[in-house]
Amino acid sequence: MIKRLWQHMWAASPLPLAALIIAGGIGGVIFWGGFNTAMEVTNSLEFCTSCHEMQPVYQEYKTSVHYQNNSGVRAECPDCHVPKEWGPKIIRKIQASNELYHKFIAPSIDTPEKFEANRLRLAKHVWQTMKETDSRECRNCHSFETMKIDGQREKAQKMHPKAIKEGSTCIDCHKGIAHKLPDLSAASKQAFEMLKEQSKTVNYNSSHLTTLATASIYLNDEDSKAAGRVLPATTVEPVDSGGKRVKVKVSGWSQKGAEKIIYAMQGQRIFNTALSKTAVPLVDRGETITLESTGQEWTAVSFTGFMDKKNMISEDKALWSYAGDLYENSCSVCHNAPSPSHFMANQWIGVLKSMVRYTALSKDEQRLLQRYLQLNAQDTGGKGKH
């Protein structure tokens, strides 16, 4: 039957079908061989570093342990940036067409200055991709299952079991392993400068205002000596904006025995304002409650004073977005930054205090970050934020 079918295919037409099949098969093999060869050429270190745009990161990579190490095993560009599986590899190659666009049609990183300006954006894109794939390319060489954890350095012995338990992925803790980390502080400062520009056009007759930085509050419009300090990201209510300063009311809670502090919430050490001794008697006091869990007495309070017309905004969405980025940029370089809801509000004070020494955060940045974490903590969940 096979013999008759073959004879029929040869005799069925002027150009035998069998010949077409054979020619198609040979053409397919040639095409596949050429396609696969081109694919492998574009997956080489030489190809990846042939563009001058890649020279800065190539030089950084050459100083890393992935380039040269005691074992002599080298992880090259495609080992980290191109999937080995066929489907994901093809998708990645298609995505690379965007890189060709930015090289030949709309150059965006063709100078060192342009590259540095885009380094953070590019790094975040790679980090996010690796996180979404559970650091798939890293796991081609590294896996928790084959690690001999008790033979690792002390810090790794502590962190890797924790990462396994929490479901962390490689890129959560190993950013900057092959390339220089972006200047995250510069990005944060740029975002804050944009907020300060926004504050220059604020409407002081808005229903509420939020401070960008620690600000003095005075008893009178013309006073030179402050009656207290209003901390960053504290929301105040404008009462009268007609003078040199804006008259505002700061509301919150006061704990018995610590009357100089106005807290954002009862039972939580989330600071709004620190008052001087002379200002405490002028605080308006409302209802007092006793918390069953602690036995502490908390009183609803408000204080009215005058603040300089600067560093305040009426819409705080951008401020909280900046605070979230500040947390991500400052606390996810060395390890996986836990969700703000991982700790309770009062716990975040000690946690943050133990970690800020590893950062370059200013005092105001620390205060803003603490408030952001506390207001999104396990026992607050964003309560108290406008």
Secondary structure as UniProt FT lines:
FT   HELIX           2..11
FT   HELIX           17..41
FT   TURN            42..43
FT   HELIX           45..48
FT   HELIX           52..54
FT   HELIX           55..61
FT   TURN            62..63
FT   TURN            65..67
FT   TURN            70..71
FT   HELIX           77..81
FT   HELIX           86..95
FT   HELIX           97..100
FT   HELIX           101..105
FT   HELIX           112..132
FT   TURN            133..134
FT   TURN            136..137
FT   HELIX           138..140
FT   HELIX           144..146
FT   HELIX           149..151
FT   HELIX           154..166
FT   HELIX           170..173
FT   TURN            175..176
FT   HELIX           184..199
FT   TURN            200..201
FT   TURN            204..205
FT   STRAND          209..211
FT   STRAND          215..218
FT   TURN            221..222
FT   STRAND          228..230
FT   TURN            232..233
FT   STRAND          235..240
FT   STRAND          246..255
FT   TURN            256..257
FT   STRAND          258..263
FT   TURN            266..267
FT   STRAND          271..275
FT   TURN            277..279
FT   HELIX           280..282
FT   STRAND          284..290
FT   TURN            292..294
FT   STRAND          297..307
FT   STRAND          312..313
FT   HELIX           317..331
FT   HELIX           340..342
FT   HELIX           345..355
FT   HELIX           356..358
FT   HELIX           363..375
FT   TURN            378..384
//
